[in-house]
Amino acid sequence: MHPEEVKLTEFPSMARHKEKWYPPLYRGGLAFGEVRVVGVTAVEDGKDLRVPNLAGAAVVKAVMAEKNCLGPNKQRCRGPRLLCEVGFEKNFGPDIQRYFRKVTDETGELLWPAFIYNLSNNPSNEMFEFLKLWSPAVALWKSKRGHKAFEHYDEFLKPLVRSFLCWADIAGCATEAREKARVWVSANLSNDLVEAYMQQ
């Protein structure tokens, strides 16, 4: 199983070959505040190039939120997460606030995968939207065992489950969602990992 493998056909020769395309997993910080766009010099193809860069108090707060988020064993957070200062969610209305969670005393997190779910749809049907993110993420998780990138793909799966359970609480189908999540985690990963992945 190689989910990162992409088959390409070159034109006009029609030559075929395979490449490995790994999806980037971005982690970042969120903040409100003063930001200025400043030009910095970069080099592209041996030539100087002016590119925009952000500077200011909001950038510092966003970087600190990402940096201060400590995972298990006091290690830096891994995987594609959106981190912020605790209280940052107050900048939004209740429809967005409900998808934030507290990670540490100083750091919160936006459970961005929850936005795949539509609260207007039948929750029992909407639950299966989870598999659209979960199945390819599990395939990458399995393909990265033994690689340095594995810990990032492993951490990606946890916010998927957290987001799903958060949405299910709001949608009023928490019990059914927890049962389904347990089955999916057990079937796709391992029964031994169920409790670690079900923590909110």
N, C-alpha and C positions, 0 to 999 in steps of 0.2 A: 504494500500500500504506500503510494507516494502522492499525496494530495497536492504537493507543491509543484508537481511535474506538469509542464505545459507543452503540448505538441504544436510546433509552428511549421507553416509552409511558406517558403520564400517565393516571391514573385519577381521576375517572370520565370525563374529557373524551375520552380515547383519543387525545389529541394526541401526535404523534410528533416527536422531535427527536434530534439527535446531540450528544454531549458528548465531550470528550477526557479520559480517565482515564489518567494516567501512573502506572505502578506505582512506589511509593517504593523507592529503593535506600538502605538504611541501612548505615552503616559504624559499627563500634563497637569498644570495647576490652573485654577480659575480664580479671578479676583476682579474687583471693581476699584477704580481709582485713576489717578493721573497717569497718562501714557503719552509719550512723544515718539514720533517716527523720526529716526535719524538715519542718515545714509552712512554705510560702511563700505569699505573696499573689499571685494572678493576677487578671486582669480578664476577665470574660465577659459580653457584652451590657451593658457599662457598669456591672456590679456586681462588687464584690470577691468573690473566691472563694479559699478555702484549698485548696491542692493539696499532695500529698506530693512531696518532693524527697530525693534521696540525697546524703549527704555522708560523708566519711571517707577513710582511707588507701587502701582498695580503689578508690574512685572516682578518686582522684588517679592511682593506678597504671594504671587502665584508660584514662584520658584520655591519659596520657603514652605508653602503648603505641601508641595510635592516632595520636598526634601525631608520634611519633618514627619511624614507618614511612615511609621515604623510597623512592619508586619510582625509575624511570629518570630521569636528569638531576637527581637530588636533589629531585624534586617530591614533595609530599604524596601519599600513596596515594589512589587513586580507587576508586570502585565499592563494592559491598556486601561488605565483608570483615570478618572477626572477628579482631582483632589482640590480642596479649598479650605479656607479658614472656617472654623465652626461659627455659625451665624451668617455666613455668606448667603444661605438659602433665603434669608429675609428680604433679599432684593427681588424676589419673585413672588408671584401669586400662589395660592394654595394648590393649584393644579400642577405646579412644578415643585413646590416645596416638599411634597410628599415623597418625592423620589431621591431625597437626600438622606444620608445616614451618617451618624457620628462614628469616626474610626478611632480617634484618640481624643484627649481633652482639648487639643488645639486644632485637630484636623477633621474635616468632613469629606464626604464623597458623593458625587452625583452618580446615581445608578442609571447611566445613560442607556443601557440595553432595554430598560423598561419602556422606552418610547416606541418600541416595535409593536406593543400591544394597544389595541383600540378599546377603550372602556365602553364604547357604544355598542360593541358586538357582543354576541352571546359568549360569556366567559368559558363555557365548556368547550366551545369550538376554538376560541381565541388561544387557549392553552397550547395548541399545537403549533402556534407561531414560534414558540420556544425552540422547536426542533430546527427551524431555519437557521438559527445561529449556533445551536448546540452541536448538530451533526458535523458540520465542517470543522468546528473548533475541536471536537473530539478526534477527528481524523488527523488534524495537525498535531494534537497532543500525543497521539499514539506514534506518529512518525518522528517525533523529536526526542523520544526516550534516549537517554545517554548523551544528548547534545547539551551544550551550554544554554541554548534558547529554551530548553524544556520548561524551566521554572517560570518563564514568562507565559507560555501557553497554558501551563498548569494554573497560574493565577488568573488567566483570562476566563477559565471555566467557572471560577467561584463568583465573580460579579454577574455572570449570566444567570446562575441559580439565585443569587441574592435579588437581582432585578425581577426575576420571574415571581419569587415569593412576595416581594414588596407589592408588585402589581396585583397579585392574587388577593392579598389582604384588602387592598382598595376595592377590587372588583367583587369582593364577597365570596370568593371561592377558595379560601386559604386551605381548608382541609383536603379538598380534592387535588389542589395544586401540589401540596406537600407529598401526597401519596404518589402522584405522577412523577415528581422530581426524584423521589426515592427510587422508584423503579428505573427511571432513565439513568441516574448516576450509577446505580448498582449494575445495570445491564451493560452500559457503555464503558465504565471505568473499573469499578470493583466494589463489592459489598463493603469492604474494609474502609472505603473512602466516603461512604454515605454521610456519616456524622460530620466530618470535616467540611464537606461541601454544603451541608444543609444549615450551617450556622449563619445567622443574619447579622 
